[in-house]
Amino acid sequence: MNYVKIEEGIVTQSIIADAEYFKTFIDTSPGDWVTVDSADGIVGVGSTYNATYKKWLSPQPYPS
């Protein structure tokens, strides 16, 4: 299972672990860990979640 940590709407960490791992996992730093389904596509550090469209957005690779 893929998990990402979100701080202020931005993914700051990403790990792959089983559910058993998170039963004993302790993280005292700010942010929330959420699961990411493989159907969501590639979600990594710097990605954001758009609740309106229910989609993960990748960071912009360069300024427009």
Secondary structure as UniProt FT lines:
FT   STRAND          2..7
FT   TURN            8..9
FT   STRAND          10..16
FT   HELIX           19..24
FT   STRAND          32..36
FT   HELIX           38..40
FT   TURN            45..46
FT   STRAND          48..50
FT   TURN            51..54
FT   STRAND          55..57
//
